[in-house]
Amino acid sequence: MKRVVPDYYADFACIAGACRHTCCVGWEIDIDPDSLRRYQAMPGEMGERLRSYIDIKETPHFRLTADERCPLLNTNGLCDLITAAGQDALCQICADHPRFRNILSDREETGLGLCCEAAASLILKKKQPVRLLISEENGPKRHLSRKDAAMLQKRDLWITAVQDRTLSIDARIARLCEMEALQLPACGWADWTQLYLNLERLDPAWEKELALLCSEKAAVPPADEALEIALEQLLVYLLYRHIAAAEDAHELRPRLAFCLLSTQLLIRLAALHKAEAAFTMDDFCELSRMYSSEIEYSQENMDALLDALWYV
């Protein structure tokens, strides 16, 4: 079976206590069966603590504190379980985060999610075009299905178009819309903003961004080379992550539309921020992280957007 990762994948490292948006706060932490068995058998004080924090009703999970923190997260922003027993003691969801995986007929594609601020900075500040690295894992070889072959061919074509730096990012988006006969807004955001307002929201800061998106102010995207490259990296990330998640060929079109709409939305927000005050690459990374956390990590929100984009 093949293993596919973006070329920046191996450079990722958790920034632990320096993280301003730790994944140990506000997220449900389910415990996989193997980890549950280890925790139930773990001796000593740490074993007793672990078992006191676990709720085994329905899906086993850690009970969060009143302020929605993992009970193992200490005041220094570090995990007491890692300190006591090492990285290998983590349950699967904690060990994996912020990684995502898509399993295809002959390969496993793995990437880093933008909801993590360290991953967002790594991905969006990369200067060179992203390459996908393919390696052959041990075990029986598998054959690429026709469905997956057609999907990968489409995605490769789209990524190549996105990485054409002779064109502006707006022109690249327009080319993809023309290639697939998509009609997405370059302006006139009222309907789409209302859709986003109707979605589940987690962070009050995101509500402020949606309020800004509702503004009727004209905003010209900044002519900034670093931001143009970051928008390219954003769109390549979205295509890599979401196109491979399509269950069949009919899902490719709305998933492409989601990738393009998401990029256009972040272009508009960046332009609105730039019109009001200084706007840095770090600001864009934070904006993208927030969008990912609010949208990509809510299945309900993803389903609502894909449904709305089915016939564009």
N, C-alpha and C positions, 0 to 999 in steps of 0.2 A: 504494500500500500504506500502511496506517495504521501509526503508531508509537505505542505506549502505554507510559507510565512513571508511577510514583507521583509525587505532587506534591513529594516531598522529594528526588527523584533528582538534580536539578541542584545541590543543596547539598552533595553528597558531595565530599570531598577526602581523598586518602591522607595519613596523618600521618607516613609515611616513617620516619625514624630514631626517632621517639617511640613507635612501635608496639611493644607488648610481645609480640605474637604475629604476627610478620612472616610474610607468605605466602611469603617466600624461604627458609624453613626447614621441612624435613619434607614438602614437597610435590614430587611429580614435575613437572618442567617440560619439557613436550614443545615441540618447535620446528616451526612450520608451514612448508610448502614455500617460500612467498615469503620468509620471514625467513631460512630456511636458505640460500637463494641469495644474499641480501644479506650474510650473515655469511661465506659462502665467498669473496665478492668484496671484503670490507672490507679496506682497506689498513692498514698501520702496526701499531703494537704492540697496539692493541685488537683488530684483526683476527686477529693471531697468537694472542692470548690466547683469543679466542672459539673459534677452530678447535681449540685444544688441549683445550677443555672439552667439546666436542660428541662424543657417541656416536651414530653414524649407523646402528647395528644396529637392525633392525625399525623402530620409530618413533624418528626423531631426537630427542634430548633432551640436556639438560645433565647431566654427571656431578656428582652432589652430593659434597660433601666427607665426610670420615669422620664428622663430627657432623651430617650431613644438611643442610648449608647450601648454597645456591646459590654456586658459585665466584666469582660477580660481586658478592656481598654483602660490603661492606667492614666494618671494625670499628666504624664509626659507624652501621651499620644502613642505609646508603645503597647504591644500585646503581651500580657503576662504569660500566656501559654507559650509563646515563642521564647521568651526569656527563660522559662522554667524547663521546657522540653524540646526546644528547637523548632525550626521551620517545618520539619516533617510531621509535627504533631497537629498541624492545622487540618481542619475538615476540608473537603474537596472544594467547596464554594470559595473559601478564603484563600486556599492555595492557588486557585485558578484566576481569581479576580486580579486585573481587569480583562483577562483573556476571554475571547469568544472562539467558538469552533463551529464550522459547517462541515458535515460529513457528506461527501459525494461518493459516487460509485467506485472510484479508484483512488481517492485521496481524502485526507483530512486537511482542511484549510483553517489555520489559526491566526488570530490577530489580536491587537490591543484595543480596548474600548476607549473612546474619547471621554467617557465620564470620569476617568482618572486624570488628575491634573498633570501628573508626570508623563503619562502617555500622550496627552494632548500636546504638551510642549515638545515632546520628542517627534511626534508625527508632523505637526504644523510648522515647526521651525526647520524641518529638513530642507536643504537647498536643492539637492539633486532629485530628478524624477525617481519615484519609487519603482523598484524591481521586485517581482515575486520570485522567491527562491524555492526550488522544487528539489526534494531529496527522496531517495527510495529507502523506505524502512524495511527492516527484516520481516520475513513472513511471506505468505503466498501473494503473488502478484494478482491484481484485479484489473478488469477491463473497464474502460470508460464507456458508460452507456451513451446511446444516441442523444437522449435528453440532456445529459450533462455536457456532452460534446458541443451541442448546439448552444447551450447557455454560455459555456466558456468562450466559444467563438465570438458571440455577441459581446460579452463583457470585455474581452481583449480588444475588440474593435472600439468600444466606447472609451476604455482607458487610454488607448492610443490617441484618440481624438482629444481627450481632456489634457493630455501631456504635450500637445502641440503649442509650444511657447512662442511661435510666430504670431499667434492670435491672442487677443485679450481673453480673460476668463469669461466675460459676457459673450464674446463671439464663439467661444468653445461650447458654452451652454446652448446658444442659439443653433449651432451646428448639430448638436445631439437632438434637440427638439425637432429640427428639420429632418434628420435621418429617420426618426421614428414617428413623425407627424404628430408631435405633442404640442399642446397649447397650454403654456404655463404663463403666469403673470410676470412681466418685467416691471409693471407698476399697477396701480389700482388694486391694493391689497385688502380691501374691505372684507370680501367674502372669506378669503383664506385666514385673515386675522380672526374673524369670528369663529371659524372652525377651531383654531388653536385655543381661543378663549374657552371653548366648550370642552376641551380636554381636561383630564385630571392634571392638577398642578401640585407640586411638592414644595417648592421653594418660593417664598414671597418675592425674592429677587427676580424670579422669572416672570412674575406678574407685572413687575415694573417694566421689563423688556417688552412684554406684550402690549402694555399701555403705550410705550414708545412706538411700537410697530403700528398702532392705530393712528398715529399722527399723520396729518395730511401734508406735512412739510415735504417739500421737494428735497431730495438728498442725492447728491452725485457721488457714486462710489469713488473713494480716494484713489488717485493714480499712484499707487505705492507698489514697488516691485516685490517687496517682502510679503505684502498682503496678497498680491496676485499669486505668488508661489504657494502661500498658505492655503488659499482657496482651491488651488489645484490639488494639493495634498488632501484637503478635506474631501473633495469630490471623489478622488481615487479611493480614499478610505471607505466612503459610503458605498461606492460601487463594489469594492472587494467584499465588504461585509454583507450587504443586503441582497445583491443579485444571486449569490450562491445559496441564499436561504430560500429561494423560490421553490415551491413544491412542484410547479409545472410551468410550461411555456407561457400560459396565460398570465402568470404573475410577473413576468419579466417587465412588461410595460408599466404597470403601476409602481413597481419597485424602482425602475429607472426614474419615473416621475417623482417619487419620494426623494431620491437622491438629488435631483435637480432643484426641486422646490425647497428642500432644506438648505442647499447652497445659496439659492436666491434670497431666502429669508435672512440668512446670516450676512449676506452682502448688504442687504438693505439696513439691517440693524447696525452694521459697522459704519455705513455711510451716515446714518442718523446720529450715531455717537460722535463721529468725526466732525459733523457740522456743529455740534454743541461744545466740544472740548477736545483736548489732546486724546488720541486713541493709539495705543501701542500694540505691538504684537502680543504682549502678555495679556492685554485686555481682550484681544481676539481669541486667544487660547481659552480664557475664562468663559467668554461668551459661548464658544463651541462646546466646552465641557458642560456648561449648564444645559444647553440644548440637548446634548446626548443623554444626560441624566434624566431630564424631564420626558424625552420622547423615546429614545432608543431602548431605555430600560423600563418602559411601561408597555406591556403587551397590549393593554387596552388602548393606549394612545396610538401605538403602531397600527393596530387593526383598524381603528377609526380613520387614520390618514390613508391607509392603503385602500380602504373601501371608497373613500371620497375621491381617490385618484384613479379609480378603475377605468373611467371613461373619458379622461382628459385627452 
